[in-house]
């Protein structure tokens, strides 16, 4: 009996040890996918001159606030689309910080390759440029597994609740908004547009958002069959989502220094213009994220 038990222990031990290379291989494959997703998401901003300059002069406390906002967003995305299956909140937190680390390495490597970063630069400038680019890159890292289709058929994921759906909409708005918010074109377009065009653009943004929201199958939401259900969907997702979009637009413009020395009307106009791509990103978050 003792020899049989010993043999079983050895067999189980050998099987456990043989699983280690497999787990290590999966871990490094996950990191490689995270790096690729980070690069794909951040590439437009890595090659945008405005982002380089903003990284040079941005206030350090704005970067700290950006990190504070970044962490809970990444934790939420890790729960509903991360590059590794998670069983508890601790795993989601680990995924979030791994995504940030991968994005920092990616941003530093690519910016150095582009000679946007050089060893003779002040540390504050290097940190600012890397941290700013790592924000969108971390989104790509956390979503890499979902984007590369590593999920098995028939796998049941955690269905997002209503607050989680709003978080996904905020992430989608940030995803598209970050690509255009630092550019001068946002301010130029807002200066060129008359008030009636801005109102029309806001209405078009709402209509497009509702078209996406209506067509996307939200978990736990039956397809609307009456005008009351359509109105409820419009208020709970489209209107609330657009308010979130405008708040995100205001935050992005403030972070990138676009609100300094500018009147309220100019800021509102810029928010409406930036809100157009952000609204599409928010409404299509369930598709693109």
NUSE-528227 format. One record per residue (C-alpha): x, y, z; residue number from 1. Coordinates in nm, 4 decimals. Layout:
N
<rec><c1>X</c1><c2>Y</c2><c3>Z</c3><num>NUM</num></rec>
...
% end
This chain:
289
<rec><c1>0.0000</c1><c2>0.0000</c2><c3>0.0000</c3><num>1</num></rec>
<rec><c1>0.2825</c1><c2>0.2348</c2><c3>0.0892</c3><num>2</num></rec>
<rec><c1>0.4602</c1><c2>0.1691</c2><c3>-0.2393</c3><num>3</num></rec>
<rec><c1>0.1377</c1><c2>0.2321</c2><c3>-0.4291</c3><num>4</num></rec>
<rec><c1>0.0792</c1><c2>0.5595</c2><c3>-0.2450</c3><num>5</num></rec>
<rec><c1>0.4370</c1><c2>0.6652</c2><c3>-0.3107</c3><num>6</num></rec>
<rec><c1>0.3978</c1><c2>0.5846</c2><c3>-0.6763</c3><num>7</num></rec>
<rec><c1>0.0785</c1><c2>0.7903</c2><c3>-0.6902</c3><num>8</num></rec>
<rec><c1>0.2488</c1><c2>1.0818</c2><c3>-0.5174</c3><num>9</num></rec>
<rec><c1>0.5364</c1><c2>1.0680</c2><c3>-0.7621</c3><num>10</num></rec>
<rec><c1>0.2985</c1><c2>1.0480</c2><c3>-1.0539</c3><num>11</num></rec>
<rec><c1>0.1016</c1><c2>1.3454</c2><c3>-0.9272</c3><num>12</num></rec>
<rec><c1>0.4230</c1><c2>1.5325</c2><c3>-0.8589</c3><num>13</num></rec>
<rec><c1>0.5539</c1><c2>1.4674</c2><c3>-1.2068</c3><num>14</num></rec>
<rec><c1>0.2255</c1><c2>1.5774</c2><c3>-1.3552</c3><num>15</num></rec>
<rec><c1>0.2305</c1><c2>1.8954</c2><c3>-1.1475</c3><num>16</num></rec>
<rec><c1>0.5875</c1><c2>1.9735</c2><c3>-1.2510</c3><num>17</num></rec>
<rec><c1>0.5057</c1><c2>1.9067</c2><c3>-1.6138</c3><num>18</num></rec>
<rec><c1>0.2286</c1><c2>2.1660</c2><c3>-1.5941</c3><num>19</num></rec>
<rec><c1>0.4773</c1><c2>2.4399</c2><c3>-1.5015</c3><num>20</num></rec>
<rec><c1>0.6228</c1><c2>2.4863</c2><c3>-1.8539</c3><num>21</num></rec>
<rec><c1>0.2691</c1><c2>2.4975</c2><c3>-1.9948</c3><num>22</num></rec>
<rec><c1>0.1659</c1><c2>2.7677</c2><c3>-1.7501</c3><num>23</num></rec>
<rec><c1>0.4834</c1><c2>2.9628</c2><c3>-1.8188</c3><num>24</num></rec>
<rec><c1>0.4242</c1><c2>2.9339</c2><c3>-2.1923</c3><num>25</num></rec>
<rec><c1>0.0678</c1><c2>3.0629</c2><c3>-2.1551</c3><num>26</num></rec>
<rec><c1>0.1902</c1><c2>3.3476</c2><c3>-1.9362</c3><num>27</num></rec>
<rec><c1>0.4473</c1><c2>3.4637</c2><c3>-2.1922</c3><num>28</num></rec>
<rec><c1>0.1979</c1><c2>3.4232</c2><c3>-2.4753</c3><num>29</num></rec>
<rec><c1>-0.0396</c1><c2>3.6432</c2><c3>-2.2750</c3><num>30</num></rec>
<rec><c1>0.2327</c1><c2>3.9037</c2><c3>-2.2293</c3><num>31</num></rec>
<rec><c1>0.3133</c1><c2>3.8965</c2><c3>-2.6009</c3><num>32</num></rec>
<rec><c1>-0.0526</c1><c2>3.9490</c2><c3>-2.6868</c3><num>33</num></rec>
<rec><c1>-0.0766</c1><c2>4.2255</c2><c3>-2.4313</c3><num>34</num></rec>
<rec><c1>0.2262</c1><c2>4.3986</c2><c3>-2.5866</c3><num>35</num></rec>
<rec><c1>0.0762</c1><c2>4.3637</c2><c3>-2.9358</c3><num>36</num></rec>
<rec><c1>-0.2619</c1><c2>4.4957</c2><c3>-2.8202</c3><num>37</num></rec>
<rec><c1>-0.0948</c1><c2>4.7831</c2><c3>-2.6423</c3><num>38</num></rec>
<rec><c1>0.0946</c1><c2>4.8779</c2><c3>-2.9574</c3><num>39</num></rec>
<rec><c1>-0.2153</c1><c2>4.8562</c2><c3>-3.1777</c3><num>40</num></rec>
<rec><c1>-0.4247</c1><c2>5.0767</c2><c3>-2.9489</c3><num>41</num></rec>
<rec><c1>-0.1526</c1><c2>5.3353</c2><c3>-2.8874</c3><num>42</num></rec>
<rec><c1>0.0080</c1><c2>5.3507</c2><c3>-3.2320</c3><num>43</num></rec>
<rec><c1>-0.1878</c1><c2>5.6538</c2><c3>-3.3624</c3><num>44</num></rec>
<rec><c1>-0.0893</c1><c2>5.8535</c2><c3>-3.0543</c3><num>45</num></rec>
<rec><c1>0.2685</c1><c2>5.7282</c2><c3>-3.0562</c3><num>46</num></rec>
<rec><c1>0.3044</c1><c2>5.8934</c2><c3>-3.3978</c3><num>47</num></rec>
<rec><c1>0.1190</c1><c2>6.2156</c2><c3>-3.3113</c3><num>48</num></rec>
<rec><c1>0.3358</c1><c2>6.5207</c2><c3>-3.2508</c3><num>49</num></rec>
<rec><c1>0.0833</c1><c2>6.6871</c2><c3>-3.0183</c3><num>50</num></rec>
<rec><c1>0.1118</c1><c2>6.3946</c2><c3>-2.7784</c3><num>51</num></rec>
<rec><c1>0.4897</c1><c2>6.4375</c2><c3>-2.7686</c3><num>52</num></rec>
<rec><c1>0.4579</c1><c2>6.8054</c2><c3>-2.6789</c3><num>53</num></rec>
<rec><c1>0.1847</c1><c2>6.7445</c2><c3>-2.4218</c3><num>54</num></rec>
<rec><c1>0.4099</c1><c2>6.4877</c2><c3>-2.2559</c3><num>55</num></rec>
<rec><c1>0.6743</c1><c2>6.7619</c2><c3>-2.2368</c3><num>56</num></rec>
<rec><c1>0.4697</c1><c2>7.0308</c2><c3>-2.0610</c3><num>57</num></rec>
<rec><c1>0.1851</c1><c2>6.8451</c2><c3>-1.8858</c3><num>58</num></rec>
<rec><c1>0.1582</c1><c2>6.9092</c2><c3>-1.5120</c3><num>59</num></rec>
<rec><c1>0.2759</c1><c2>6.6128</c2><c3>-1.3013</c3><num>60</num></rec>
<rec><c1>-0.0394</c1><c2>6.6137</c2><c3>-1.0882</c3><num>61</num></rec>
<rec><c1>-0.2508</c1><c2>6.5765</c2><c3>-1.4019</c3><num>62</num></rec>
<rec><c1>-0.0536</c1><c2>6.2621</c2><c3>-1.4823</c3><num>63</num></rec>
<rec><c1>-0.1168</c1><c2>6.1359</c2><c3>-1.1296</c3><num>64</num></rec>
<rec><c1>-0.4901</c1><c2>6.1994</c2><c3>-1.1683</c3><num>65</num></rec>
<rec><c1>-0.4807</c1><c2>6.0204</c2><c3>-1.5026</c3><num>66</num></rec>
<rec><c1>-0.3288</c1><c2>5.7164</c2><c3>-1.3306</c3><num>67</num></rec>
<rec><c1>-0.5915</c1><c2>5.7290</c2><c3>-1.0556</c3><num>68</num></rec>
<rec><c1>-0.8668</c1><c2>5.7213</c2><c3>-1.3190</c3><num>69</num></rec>
<rec><c1>-0.6846</c1><c2>5.4621</c2><c3>-1.5259</c3><num>70</num></rec>
<rec><c1>-0.6640</c1><c2>5.1909</c2><c3>-1.2594</c3><num>71</num></rec>
<rec><c1>-1.0395</c1><c2>5.1405</c2><c3>-1.1886</c3><num>72</num></rec>
<rec><c1>-1.1161</c1><c2>5.1537</c2><c3>-1.5617</c3><num>73</num></rec>
<rec><c1>-0.8611</c1><c2>4.8811</c2><c3>-1.6280</c3><num>74</num></rec>
<rec><c1>-0.9942</c1><c2>4.6702</c2><c3>-1.3416</c3><num>75</num></rec>
<rec><c1>-1.3431</c1><c2>4.6925</c2><c3>-1.4900</c3><num>76</num></rec>
<rec><c1>-1.2161</c1><c2>4.6038</c2><c3>-1.8361</c3><num>77</num></rec>
<rec><c1>-1.0191</c1><c2>4.3130</c2><c3>-1.6907</c3><num>78</num></rec>
<rec><c1>-1.3442</c1><c2>4.1735</c2><c3>-1.5526</c3><num>79</num></rec>
<rec><c1>-1.5280</c1><c2>4.1879</c2><c3>-1.8852</c3><num>80</num></rec>
<rec><c1>-1.2572</c1><c2>4.1451</c2><c3>-2.1494</c3><num>81</num></rec>
<rec><c1>-0.9111</c1><c2>4.0995</c2><c3>-2.0096</c3><num>82</num></rec>
<rec><c1>-0.6270</c1><c2>3.8998</c2><c3>-2.1669</c3><num>83</num></rec>
<rec><c1>-0.6532</c1><c2>3.6395</c2><c3>-1.8894</c3><num>84</num></rec>
<rec><c1>-0.9527</c1><c2>3.4744</c2><c3>-1.7249</c3><num>85</num></rec>
<rec><c1>-1.0048</c1><c2>3.6082</c2><c3>-1.3756</c3><num>86</num></rec>
<rec><c1>-1.1813</c1><c2>3.4496</c2><c3>-1.0813</c3><num>87</num></rec>
<rec><c1>-1.1766</c1><c2>3.7321</c2><c3>-0.8259</c3><num>88</num></rec>
<rec><c1>-1.1129</c1><c2>4.1029</c2><c3>-0.7828</c3><num>89</num></rec>
<rec><c1>-0.7508</c1><c2>4.0400</c2><c3>-0.6859</c3><num>90</num></rec>
<rec><c1>-0.6864</c1><c2>3.8824</c2><c3>-1.0268</c3><num>91</num></rec>
<rec><c1>-0.8474</c1><c2>4.1823</c2><c3>-1.1969</c3><num>92</num></rec>
<rec><c1>-0.6216</c1><c2>4.4204</c2><c3>-1.0023</c3><num>93</num></rec>
<rec><c1>-0.3154</c1><c2>4.2141</c2><c3>-1.0994</c3><num>94</num></rec>
<rec><c1>-0.4275</c1><c2>4.2184</c2><c3>-1.4647</c3><num>95</num></rec>
<rec><c1>-0.4669</c1><c2>4.5972</c2><c3>-1.4510</c3><num>96</num></rec>
<rec><c1>-0.1178</c1><c2>4.6604</c2><c3>-1.3162</c3><num>97</num></rec>
<rec><c1>0.0378</c1><c2>4.4056</c2><c3>-1.5527</c3><num>98</num></rec>
<rec><c1>-0.1312</c1><c2>4.5925</c2><c3>-1.8397</c3><num>99</num></rec>
<rec><c1>0.0132</c1><c2>4.9220</c2><c3>-1.7148</c3><num>100</num></rec>
<rec><c1>0.3610</c1><c2>4.7681</c2><c3>-1.6883</c3><num>101</num></rec>
<rec><c1>0.3386</c1><c2>4.6238</c2><c3>-2.0407</c3><num>102</num></rec>
<rec><c1>0.2166</c1><c2>4.9583</c2><c3>-2.1771</c3><num>103</num></rec>
<rec><c1>0.5025</c1><c2>5.1445</c2><c3>-2.0083</c3><num>104</num></rec>
<rec><c1>0.7595</c1><c2>4.9103</c2><c3>-2.1624</c3><num>105</num></rec>
<rec><c1>0.5932</c1><c2>4.9354</c2><c3>-2.5034</c3><num>106</num></rec>
<rec><c1>0.5725</c1><c2>5.3170</c2><c3>-2.4957</c3><num>107</num></rec>
<rec><c1>0.9317</c1><c2>5.3585</c2><c3>-2.3797</c3><num>108</num></rec>
<rec><c1>1.0628</c1><c2>5.1174</c2><c3>-2.6433</c3><num>109</num></rec>
<rec><c1>0.8739</c1><c2>5.2673</c2><c3>-2.9378</c3><num>110</num></rec>
<rec><c1>0.9351</c1><c2>5.6313</c2><c3>-2.8410</c3><num>111</num></rec>
<rec><c1>1.3048</c1><c2>5.5589</c2><c3>-2.7999</c3><num>112</num></rec>
<rec><c1>1.3090</c1><c2>5.3858</c2><c3>-3.1389</c3><num>113</num></rec>
<rec><c1>1.1410</c1><c2>5.6925</c2><c3>-3.2939</c3><num>114</num></rec>
<rec><c1>1.4010</c1><c2>5.9121</c2><c3>-3.1181</c3><num>115</num></rec>
<rec><c1>1.1200</c1><c2>6.0952</c2><c3>-2.9422</c3><num>116</num></rec>
<rec><c1>1.3009</c1><c2>5.9948</c2><c3>-2.6233</c3><num>117</num></rec>
<rec><c1>1.6749</c1><c2>6.0529</c2><c3>-2.5845</c3><num>118</num></rec>
<rec><c1>1.9024</c1><c2>5.9974</c2><c3>-2.2831</c3><num>119</num></rec>
<rec><c1>1.9820</c1><c2>6.3697</c2><c3>-2.2560</c3><num>120</num></rec>
<rec><c1>1.6181</c1><c2>6.4671</c2><c3>-2.1903</c3><num>121</num></rec>
<rec><c1>1.5113</c1><c2>6.5742</c2><c3>-1.8396</c3><num>122</num></rec>
<rec><c1>1.3579</c1><c2>6.2898</c2><c3>-1.6365</c3><num>123</num></rec>
<rec><c1>1.0291</c1><c2>6.4785</c2><c3>-1.6047</c3><num>124</num></rec>
<rec><c1>0.9928</c1><c2>6.4966</c2><c3>-1.9836</c3><num>125</num></rec>
<rec><c1>1.0747</c1><c2>6.1270</c2><c3>-2.0274</c3><num>126</num></rec>
<rec><c1>0.8268</c1><c2>6.0249</c2><c3>-1.7580</c3><num>127</num></rec>
<rec><c1>0.5563</c1><c2>6.2532</c2><c3>-1.8985</c3><num>128</num></rec>
<rec><c1>0.5850</c1><c2>6.1227</c2><c3>-2.2528</c3><num>129</num></rec>
<rec><c1>0.5937</c1><c2>5.7579</c2><c3>-2.1486</c3><num>130</num></rec>
<rec><c1>0.3096</c1><c2>5.7855</c2><c3>-1.8948</c3><num>131</num></rec>
<rec><c1>0.0841</c1><c2>5.9714</c2><c3>-2.1370</c3><num>132</num></rec>
<rec><c1>0.1328</c1><c2>5.7131</c2><c3>-2.4108</c3><num>133</num></rec>
<rec><c1>0.0945</c1><c2>5.4252</c2><c3>-2.1657</c3><num>134</num></rec>
<rec><c1>-0.2633</c1><c2>5.5300</c2><c3>-2.0885</c3><num>135</num></rec>
<rec><c1>-0.4121</c1><c2>5.4172</c2><c3>-2.4234</c3><num>136</num></rec>
<rec><c1>-0.1559</c1><c2>5.1390</c2><c3>-2.4443</c3><num>137</num></rec>
<rec><c1>-0.2796</c1><c2>4.9846</c2><c3>-2.1209</c3><num>138</num></rec>
<rec><c1>-0.6311</c1><c2>4.9675</c2><c3>-2.2677</c3><num>139</num></rec>
<rec><c1>-0.4963</c1><c2>4.7685</c2><c3>-2.5589</c3><num>140</num></rec>
<rec><c1>-0.3006</c1><c2>4.5389</c2><c3>-2.3279</c3><num>141</num></rec>
<rec><c1>-0.5987</c1><c2>4.4606</c2><c3>-2.1071</c3><num>142</num></rec>
<rec><c1>-0.8216</c1><c2>4.3907</c2><c3>-2.4078</c3><num>143</num></rec>
<rec><c1>-0.5673</c1><c2>4.1973</c2><c3>-2.6118</c3><num>144</num></rec>
<rec><c1>-0.7100</c1><c2>3.8584</c2><c3>-2.5258</c3><num>145</num></rec>
<rec><c1>-1.0608</c1><c2>3.9576</c2><c3>-2.6275</c3><num>146</num></rec>
<rec><c1>-0.9343</c1><c2>4.1142</c2><c3>-2.9517</c3><num>147</num></rec>
<rec><c1>-0.7274</c1><c2>3.8089</c2><c3>-3.0486</c3><num>148</num></rec>
<rec><c1>-1.0204</c1><c2>3.5751</c2><c3>-2.9988</c3><num>149</num></rec>
<rec><c1>-0.8645</c1><c2>3.3459</c2><c3>-2.7392</c3><num>150</num></rec>
<rec><c1>-1.1965</c1><c2>3.2680</c2><c3>-2.5762</c3><num>151</num></rec>
<rec><c1>-1.3419</c1><c2>2.9279</c2><c3>-2.6327</c3><num>152</num></rec>
<rec><c1>-1.6760</c1><c2>2.8728</c2><c3>-2.7968</c3><num>153</num></rec>
<rec><c1>-1.9621</c1><c2>2.8565</c2><c3>-2.5530</c3><num>154</num></rec>
<rec><c1>-1.7632</c1><c2>3.0118</c2><c3>-2.2715</c3><num>155</num></rec>
<rec><c1>-1.9806</c1><c2>3.2099</c2><c3>-2.0358</c3><num>156</num></rec>
<rec><c1>-1.8431</c1><c2>3.5449</c2><c3>-1.9256</c3><num>157</num></rec>
<rec><c1>-1.9670</c1><c2>3.7628</c2><c3>-1.6444</c3><num>158</num></rec>
<rec><c1>-2.2582</c1><c2>3.9706</c2><c3>-1.7731</c3><num>159</num></rec>
<rec><c1>-2.1993</c1><c2>4.3386</c2><c3>-1.7087</c3><num>160</num></rec>
<rec><c1>-2.4473</c1><c2>4.5138</c2><c3>-1.4843</c3><num>161</num></rec>
<rec><c1>-2.5855</c1><c2>4.8574</c2><c3>-1.5660</c3><num>162</num></rec>
<rec><c1>-2.2977</c1><c2>5.0414</c2><c3>-1.3924</c3><num>163</num></rec>
<rec><c1>-2.0536</c1><c2>4.8096</c2><c3>-1.5697</c3><num>164</num></rec>
<rec><c1>-2.2174</c1><c2>4.8921</c2><c3>-1.9032</c3><num>165</num></rec>
<rec><c1>-2.1686</c1><c2>5.2621</c2><c3>-1.8301</c3><num>166</num></rec>
<rec><c1>-1.8044</c1><c2>5.1932</c2><c3>-1.7429</c3><num>167</num></rec>
<rec><c1>-1.7590</c1><c2>5.0162</c2><c3>-2.0770</c3><num>168</num></rec>
<rec><c1>-1.9163</c1><c2>5.3146</c2><c3>-2.2517</c3><num>169</num></rec>
<rec><c1>-1.6712</c1><c2>5.5460</c2><c3>-2.0746</c3><num>170</num></rec>
<rec><c1>-1.3823</c1><c2>5.3234</c2><c3>-2.1843</c3><num>171</num></rec>
<rec><c1>-1.5085</c1><c2>5.3257</c2><c3>-2.5435</c3><num>172</num></rec>
<rec><c1>-1.5335</c1><c2>5.7051</c2><c3>-2.5377</c3><num>173</num></rec>
<rec><c1>-1.1787</c1><c2>5.7310</c2><c3>-2.4086</c3><num>174</num></rec>
<rec><c1>-1.0569</c1><c2>5.4829</c2><c3>-2.6688</c3><num>175</num></rec>
<rec><c1>-1.1676</c1><c2>5.6943</c2><c3>-2.9666</c3><num>176</num></rec>
<rec><c1>-1.1416</c1><c2>6.0310</c2><c3>-2.7946</c3><num>177</num></rec>
<rec><c1>-0.7757</c1><c2>5.9896</c2><c3>-2.7052</c3><num>178</num></rec>
<rec><c1>-0.6909</c1><c2>5.9531</c2><c3>-3.0734</c3><num>179</num></rec>
<rec><c1>-0.8157</c1><c2>6.3021</c2><c3>-3.1617</c3><num>180</num></rec>
<rec><c1>-0.8383</c1><c2>6.5018</c2><c3>-2.8371</c3><num>181</num></rec>
<rec><c1>-0.4718</c1><c2>6.6209</c2><c3>-2.8411</c3><num>182</num></rec>
<rec><c1>-0.4898</c1><c2>6.7477</c2><c3>-3.2005</c3><num>183</num></rec>
<rec><c1>-0.5376</c1><c2>7.1097</c2><c3>-3.3050</c3><num>184</num></rec>
<rec><c1>-0.8145</c1><c2>7.0069</c2><c3>-3.5432</c3><num>185</num></rec>
<rec><c1>-1.0621</c1><c2>6.9663</c2><c3>-3.2553</c3><num>186</num></rec>
<rec><c1>-1.0224</c1><c2>7.3310</c2><c3>-3.1578</c3><num>187</num></rec>
<rec><c1>-1.0154</c1><c2>7.4474</c2><c3>-3.5203</c3><num>188</num></rec>
<rec><c1>-1.3406</c1><c2>7.2696</c2><c3>-3.6062</c3><num>189</num></rec>
<rec><c1>-1.5124</c1><c2>7.4134</c2><c3>-3.2992</c3><num>190</num></rec>
<rec><c1>-1.4072</c1><c2>7.7656</c2><c3>-3.4031</c3><num>191</num></rec>
<rec><c1>-1.5354</c1><c2>7.7180</c2><c3>-3.7587</c3><num>192</num></rec>
<rec><c1>-1.8800</c1><c2>7.5850</c2><c3>-3.6647</c3><num>193</num></rec>
<rec><c1>-2.1795</c1><c2>7.8110</c2><c3>-3.6105</c3><num>194</num></rec>
<rec><c1>-2.4081</c1><c2>7.7459</c2><c3>-3.3107</c3><num>195</num></rec>
<rec><c1>-2.6739</c1><c2>7.5743</c2><c3>-3.5229</c3><num>196</num></rec>
<rec><c1>-2.4125</c1><c2>7.3326</c2><c3>-3.6579</c3><num>197</num></rec>
<rec><c1>-2.3021</c1><c2>7.2508</c2><c3>-3.3042</c3><num>198</num></rec>
<rec><c1>-2.6619</c1><c2>7.1776</c2><c3>-3.2033</c3><num>199</num></rec>
<rec><c1>-2.7032</c1><c2>6.9623</c2><c3>-3.5134</c3><num>200</num></rec>
<rec><c1>-2.3798</c1><c2>6.7755</c2><c3>-3.4350</c3><num>201</num></rec>
<rec><c1>-2.4981</c1><c2>6.7072</c2><c3>-3.0788</c3><num>202</num></rec>
<rec><c1>-2.8289</c1><c2>6.5704</c2><c3>-3.2130</c3><num>203</num></rec>
<rec><c1>-2.6496</c1><c2>6.3567</c2><c3>-3.4707</c3><num>204</num></rec>
<rec><c1>-2.4238</c1><c2>6.2218</c2><c3>-3.1963</c3><num>205</num></rec>
<rec><c1>-2.7297</c1><c2>6.1269</c2><c3>-2.9901</c3><num>206</num></rec>
<rec><c1>-2.8996</c1><c2>5.9613</c2><c3>-3.2885</c3><num>207</num></rec>
<rec><c1>-2.5906</c1><c2>5.7619</c2><c3>-3.3787</c3><num>208</num></rec>
<rec><c1>-2.5439</c1><c2>5.6585</c2><c3>-3.0183</c3><num>209</num></rec>
<rec><c1>-2.9022</c1><c2>5.5386</c2><c3>-2.9953</c3><num>210</num></rec>
<rec><c1>-2.8707</c1><c2>5.3500</c2><c3>-3.3242</c3><num>211</num></rec>
<rec><c1>-2.5719</c1><c2>5.1596</c2><c3>-3.1834</c3><num>212</num></rec>
<rec><c1>-2.7340</c1><c2>5.1083</c2><c3>-2.8432</c3><num>213</num></rec>
<rec><c1>-3.0588</c1><c2>4.9848</c2><c3>-3.0001</c3><num>214</num></rec>
<rec><c1>-2.8805</c1><c2>4.7403</c2><c3>-3.2299</c3><num>215</num></rec>
<rec><c1>-2.6367</c1><c2>4.5997</c2><c3>-2.9686</c3><num>216</num></rec>
<rec><c1>-2.7719</c1><c2>4.3134</c2><c3>-2.7613</c3><num>217</num></rec>
<rec><c1>-2.7102</c1><c2>4.4263</c2><c3>-2.4042</c3><num>218</num></rec>
<rec><c1>-2.7058</c1><c2>4.1360</c2><c3>-2.1590</c3><num>219</num></rec>
<rec><c1>-3.0353</c1><c2>4.1103</c2><c3>-1.9725</c3><num>220</num></rec>
<rec><c1>-3.2030</c1><c2>4.3530</c2><c3>-2.2113</c3><num>221</num></rec>
<rec><c1>-3.4858</c1><c2>4.2280</c2><c3>-2.4284</c3><num>222</num></rec>
<rec><c1>-3.5234</c1><c2>4.3832</c2><c3>-2.7716</c3><num>223</num></rec>
<rec><c1>-3.7540</c1><c2>4.6861</c2><c3>-2.7292</c3><num>224</num></rec>
<rec><c1>-4.1020</c1><c2>4.6232</c2><c3>-2.8681</c3><num>225</num></rec>
<rec><c1>-4.2889</c1><c2>4.9361</c2><c3>-2.7638</c3><num>226</num></rec>
<rec><c1>-4.2245</c1><c2>5.3079</c2><c3>-2.7678</c3><num>227</num></rec>
<rec><c1>-4.2053</c1><c2>5.3072</c2><c3>-2.3893</c3><num>228</num></rec>
<rec><c1>-3.9237</c1><c2>5.0504</c2><c3>-2.3971</c3><num>229</num></rec>
<rec><c1>-3.7433</c1><c2>5.2458</c2><c3>-2.6694</c3><num>230</num></rec>
<rec><c1>-3.7760</c1><c2>5.5655</c2><c3>-2.4631</c3><num>231</num></rec>
<rec><c1>-3.6481</c1><c2>5.3847</c2><c3>-2.1552</c3><num>232</num></rec>
<rec><c1>-3.3471</c1><c2>5.2533</c2><c3>-2.3472</c3><num>233</num></rec>
<rec><c1>-3.2867</c1><c2>5.6012</c2><c3>-2.4890</c3><num>234</num></rec>
<rec><c1>-3.2835</c1><c2>5.7647</c2><c3>-2.1454</c3><num>235</num></rec>
<rec><c1>-3.0916</c1><c2>5.4958</c2><c3>-1.9537</c3><num>236</num></rec>
<rec><c1>-2.8175</c1><c2>5.4338</c2><c3>-2.2098</c3><num>237</num></rec>
<rec><c1>-2.8141</c1><c2>5.7018</c2><c3>-2.4815</c3><num>238</num></rec>
<rec><c1>-2.8791</c1><c2>6.0155</c2><c3>-2.2758</c3><num>239</num></rec>
<rec><c1>-2.6821</c1><c2>5.9003</c2><c3>-1.9716</c3><num>240</num></rec>
<rec><c1>-2.4053</c1><c2>5.7783</c2><c3>-2.2033</c3><num>241</num></rec>
<rec><c1>-2.3879</c1><c2>6.1145</c2><c3>-2.3804</c3><num>242</num></rec>
<rec><c1>-2.3613</c1><c2>6.2960</c2><c3>-2.0465</c3><num>243</num></rec>
<rec><c1>-2.0689</c1><c2>6.0666</c2><c3>-1.9595</c3><num>244</num></rec>
<rec><c1>-1.9184</c1><c2>6.1426</c2><c3>-2.3005</c3><num>245</num></rec>
<rec><c1>-1.9339</c1><c2>6.5192</c2><c3>-2.2448</c3><num>246</num></rec>
<rec><c1>-1.7750</c1><c2>6.4817</c2><c3>-1.8994</c3><num>247</num></rec>
<rec><c1>-1.4944</c1><c2>6.2735</c2><c3>-2.0515</c3><num>248</num></rec>
<rec><c1>-1.4477</c1><c2>6.5305</c2><c3>-2.3294</c3><num>249</num></rec>
<rec><c1>-1.4203</c1><c2>6.8099</c2><c3>-2.0750</c3><num>250</num></rec>
<rec><c1>-1.1690</c1><c2>6.6069</c2><c3>-1.8753</c3><num>251</num></rec>
<rec><c1>-0.9567</c1><c2>6.5274</c2><c3>-2.1825</c3><num>252</num></rec>
<rec><c1>-0.9562</c1><c2>6.8889</c2><c3>-2.2997</c3><num>253</num></rec>
<rec><c1>-0.8609</c1><c2>7.0039</c2><c3>-1.9503</c3><num>254</num></rec>
<rec><c1>-0.5866</c1><c2>6.7419</c2><c3>-1.9211</c3><num>255</num></rec>
<rec><c1>-0.4358</c1><c2>6.8436</c2><c3>-2.2548</c3><num>256</num></rec>
<rec><c1>-0.4487</c1><c2>7.2132</c2><c3>-2.1673</c3><num>257</num></rec>
<rec><c1>-0.7231</c1><c2>7.3030</c2><c3>-2.4150</c3><num>258</num></rec>
<rec><c1>-0.9397</c1><c2>7.4845</c2><c3>-2.1596</c3><num>259</num></rec>
<rec><c1>-0.6814</c1><c2>7.7322</c2><c3>-2.0300</c3><num>260</num></rec>
<rec><c1>-0.7698</c1><c2>8.0922</c2><c3>-2.1109</c3><num>261</num></rec>
<rec><c1>-1.0817</c1><c2>7.9845</c2><c3>-2.3008</c3><num>262</num></rec>
<rec><c1>-1.4396</c1><c2>8.0942</c2><c3>-2.2369</c3><num>263</num></rec>
<rec><c1>-1.7271</c1><c2>7.8660</c2><c3>-2.1402</c3><num>264</num></rec>
<rec><c1>-1.8856</c1><c2>7.8799</c2><c3>-2.4866</c3><num>265</num></rec>
<rec><c1>-1.5601</c1><c2>7.7801</c2><c3>-2.6570</c3><num>266</num></rec>
<rec><c1>-1.5114</c1><c2>7.4913</c2><c3>-2.4134</c3><num>267</num></rec>
<rec><c1>-1.8686</c1><c2>7.3689</c2><c3>-2.4683</c3><num>268</num></rec>
<rec><c1>-1.8201</c1><c2>7.3910</c2><c3>-2.8452</c3><num>269</num></rec>
<rec><c1>-1.4987</c1><c2>7.1893</c2><c3>-2.8245</c3><num>270</num></rec>
<rec><c1>-1.6732</c1><c2>6.9299</c2><c3>-2.6043</c3><num>271</num></rec>
<rec><c1>-1.9504</c1><c2>6.8879</c2><c3>-2.8618</c3><num>272</num></rec>
<rec><c1>-1.6993</c1><c2>6.8449</c2><c3>-3.1445</c3><num>273</num></rec>
<rec><c1>-1.4870</c1><c2>6.5980</c2><c3>-2.9476</c3><num>274</num></rec>
<rec><c1>-1.8077</c1><c2>6.4350</c2><c3>-2.8286</c3><num>275</num></rec>
<rec><c1>-1.8837</c1><c2>6.3163</c2><c3>-3.1821</c3><num>276</num></rec>
<rec><c1>-1.6099</c1><c2>6.0473</c2><c3>-3.1983</c3><num>277</num></rec>
<rec><c1>-1.6374</c1><c2>5.9845</c2><c3>-2.8244</c3><num>278</num></rec>
<rec><c1>-2.0118</c1><c2>5.9191</c2><c3>-2.8552</c3><num>279</num></rec>
<rec><c1>-1.9546</c1><c2>5.6637</c2><c3>-3.1296</c3><num>280</num></rec>
<rec><c1>-1.6837</c1><c2>5.4992</c2><c3>-2.9215</c3><num>281</num></rec>
<rec><c1>-1.9097</c1><c2>5.4881</c2><c3>-2.6164</c3><num>282</num></rec>
<rec><c1>-2.2088</c1><c2>5.3447</c2><c3>-2.8016</c3><num>283</num></rec>
<rec><c1>-1.9966</c1><c2>5.0877</c2><c3>-2.9876</c3><num>284</num></rec>
<rec><c1>-1.7970</c1><c2>4.9903</c2><c3>-2.6789</c3><num>285</num></rec>
<rec><c1>-1.9616</c1><c2>4.6487</c2><c3>-2.6654</c3><num>286</num></rec>
<rec><c1>-1.8370</c1><c2>4.5886</c2><c3>-3.0215</c3><num>287</num></rec>
<rec><c1>-1.4903</c1><c2>4.7471</c2><c3>-3.0287</c3><num>288</num></rec>
<rec><c1>-1.4001</c1><c2>4.6503</c2><c3>-2.6706</c3><num>289</num></rec>
% end
